[in-house]
Amino acid sequence: MKKMDEMEKVITLKSIRVSWILIAMFLFGWGIKNYIDGFGQTLPMELFSFQVVIVLISKYIYMMKVDDKDSKGNLIKPIIVTLFLLLLGCIIYYFMIGF
């Protein structure tokens, strides 16, 4: 198996980006449709949310691997915000439904 040259890498990266965007748009649209139909928070919206979080965290991790000094501080902020929103969601869920 030969190594990819620069042009093949660029084409592959662009293809992956387009695929990711189309899948994200489909999941988001499907989740919104389910929410409008009264199903509430469904699997497509959960998958969309996890997909976005994984992309953002992996971006910061790869930036840390190339020794970007600001990326370590930038990684902590989204993690704190995500944990805060998760805690807020659990509190709201507790008061609406109960455990």
C-alpha positions in Angstrom: 0.0 0.0 0.0 1.5 3.3 -1.1 1.5 6.5 0.9 -1.0 9.2 -0.1 0.4 12.2 -1.8 -0.8 15.8 -0.9 -3.5 15.9 -3.5 -5.0 12.6 -2.4 -4.9 13.8 1.3 -6.7 17.1 0.4 -9.4 15.2 -1.6 -9.9 12.7 1.2 -10.2 15.4 3.8 -12.7 17.4 1.7 -14.7 14.3 1.1 -14.8 13.5 4.8 -15.9 17.1 5.7 -18.7 17.1 3.1 -19.9 13.7 4.4 -19.8 14.9 8.0 -21.7 18.0 7.2 -24.4 16.1 5.3 -24.9 13.6 8.0 -25.0 16.3 10.7 -27.6 18.3 8.7 -29.7 15.1 8.2 -29.6 14.2 11.9 -30.4 17.8 12.9 -33.3 18.0 10.5 -34.7 14.6 11.6 -34.3 15.5 15.3 -36.2 18.9 14.7 -38.9 17.0 12.8 -39.3 14.6 15.7 -39.4 17.4 18.2 -42.1 19.2 16.3 -44.1 16.0 16.0 -44.1 15.9 19.8 -41.6 13.1 20.4 -39.2 15.3 22.4 -35.5 14.7 22.5 -34.9 11.7 20.3 -32.0 9.6 19.2 -31.1 11.7 16.0 -30.7 14.8 18.2 -28.6 12.9 20.7 -26.4 11.6 17.9 -26.0 15.0 16.4 -25.1 16.5 19.8 -22.5 13.8 20.5 -21.1 14.1 16.9 -20.5 17.9 17.4 -19.0 17.4 20.8 -16.6 14.7 19.6 -15.5 16.9 16.6 -14.8 19.9 18.9 -12.9 17.9 21.5 -10.8 15.9 18.9 -9.9 19.2 17.2 -8.5 20.6 20.5 -6.7 17.3 21.2 -5.0 17.3 17.8 -4.0 21.0 18.4 -2.4 20.0 21.7 -0.5 17.3 19.9 1.2 19.9 17.7 2.2 21.9 20.8 -0.2 24.8 20.5 0.2 26.5 23.9 -3.3 28.1 23.8 -5.1 24.9 23.0 -4.8 23.4 26.5 -6.6 26.4 28.0 -9.1 26.4 25.2 -9.9 22.7 25.8 -10.8 23.3 29.5 -13.4 26.0 28.6 -15.7 23.7 26.4 -15.4 20.9 28.9 -16.5 23.1 31.8 -19.4 24.6 29.7 -20.4 21.1 28.6 -20.4 19.8 32.2 -22.4 22.8 33.3 -25.0 22.4 30.6 -25.2 18.7 31.4 -25.8 19.5 35.1 -28.3 22.1 34.2 -30.2 19.6 32.0 -30.2 17.0 34.8 -31.6 19.6 37.3 -34.3 20.6 34.8 -35.1 17.0 34.1 -35.3 16.3 37.9 -37.8 19.1 38.5 -40.0 18.3 35.4 -40.0 14.5 35.6 -38.3 13.3 38.7 -35.9 10.4 39.1 
